Structure formats: C-alpha cells, structure tokens
Amino acid sequence: MVSAQNFSKEWLGSMELGVFLTVQETMQVFTSPLSTIGWLIALALLSIIPTPHWFLLGNEGERLFAWIAPAMWIFATGLIATSIYVLGALKFVVGPICRLLGGGVQR
C-alpha cells in the first residue's frame, strides 16, 4: 500500500515508467482518514474566505453556505466509490456470461 505522503511521488514516477496504481490503491490513499480530514478542513476554510461568485460554489464567503463544499466532496467521493463497486460487480457477473457465449476478449 502506498502512503499518502508518497502518493504524488509515486504517481509522478509511475508516469515515467508507465506503471500506475490500481483503482483500489488510489481509493485507499484518497480516502485515508488523514487525507480525508485534510481535504475537509481545506474545503471548509476555502468556503469561508470571501471569494468571487465564480470561485468555489460562489458563496462569496457566506458562513451559512460554508458546509456545502465539504458535503459535496463527501458525496462525490462516495459516488465514485459506489461506481467502482458497481462496475466490479458487473464485471464479476457479465465476465463469465461472455465467456460462456464465446464473446470473450481475444488477445
């Protein structure tokens, strides 16, 4: 498993070598508790800063709306994780059916 500190170094090195982390490894790093807390704090702080309406949800620093950015980040991360599991389940179900019907991928 790749630690959160070495993630960017590993990713940049993998670009040169042509070897990338698996989806599961990337999700483990991205959703690690330390990384998650850091992202939530950063998004909450950015939401409070008075920024133009076009930047970060356009709330212009309204503290009432500061919770929207972290909530959307949690929702998006959950949606991505759910999509990964659904695609994995489809692959598990459809793969054998394709092999039975003779439609397997030929290499």
Secondary structure, DSSP 8 states (H G I E B T S, - for coil): ---STTHHHHHHHHHHHT----HHHHHHHHTSHHHHHHHHHHHHHHHHS---TTSGGG-TT-GGGTTHHHHHHHHHHHHHHHHHHHHHHHHHHHHHHHHHHT-----
